[in-house]
Amino acid sequence: MVLLVCVFATVASPAAENGAAEAFLASLNALRAQRESAPLQLSSSLVIATQSLLDNLLDTGRLEDPDRSGEETAALLADSGYEAKAFVEAMAQSAGDPHLILERWGRDSPETLETLLASQFRDLGIGIAEVDKTPLYYLIAGLTFDDYYSPIVADLEDLSTVRAELLDRVNAERRKARVPLLRLQHQLSRTAQGYAEDMLARGFYDHKSPEGTTVMDRAQAEGYRGRTAGENLADGAESVDEVMRGWMESKAHRENILSPIFREAGFGVAIGETADGYRILWVQCFGKPRR
């Protein structure tokens, strides 16, 4: 999520530029505490990135450019060392103390304050410049990719739990369709997990591996002696609910999940940071034993 909020507030009070970052942080965190939201922290990389971005905008005369995009800002933040999954911006030019600016936002522009209080954000960056002899404050509240994915990784680390949840969800759909329920098959789970990890490590995404192996080839290599096999893949879903919703909304994936041919299933999920960012890869393997 990228949101740009440009609001210039005027507060008649002595300037207090020294310690402005700490004052903004303390005031914002006091308001966040009232909502039981996690406090923000001053991120050194975001502070540097925010100041660099403010200096760049002033140098290029683009501070109030209506065509300036959030994607452009994200790229500039990344160049300065802060990889933002989500961020919001706010600006105020004022001779007032930071906490008075926040009070004015609360009265006159509550939507601006709301963006800075969103519970998802963890970091705060402050850039300060003097324009026409009046301090200009540029705030960015951000969330890094690492902080965003950390709880997701924690939820998906226990593969036994993830597999049990996937099996329950698949069988709930099969029960509604009045087809036989599936049982968890460990060789199929090893097949699914191995393929998810292989796609993550080598950066590909396809039902055929770069060597041309199919799901049946991979299952047989794990010792599975089934008569037939099927496979569902997903890239990017962040939870069991999300991946199952996507599969059930896809005709081909839904057919695999509800196929009366299959009697067994295995599941795999691999998550990690790659050169192109975080990836979450899901694999379902379905099979029918020979007996």
DAVEN-V294386 format. One record per helix or strand of 3 or more residues. SS is the DSSP state (~ for helix, > for strand). FROM is the first residue (numbers start at 1). TO is the last residue. Records with the same first field share a line. If there is no record, write none. Layout:
SS = FROM-TO + FROM-TO
//
This chain:
> = 2-4 + 84-93 + 123-131 + 134-144 + 226-235 + 264-274 + 277-289
~ = 20-34 + 44-60 + 70-79 + 98-108 + 110-117 + 145-156 + 159-177 + 186-202 + 215-221 + 240-248 + 251-258
//
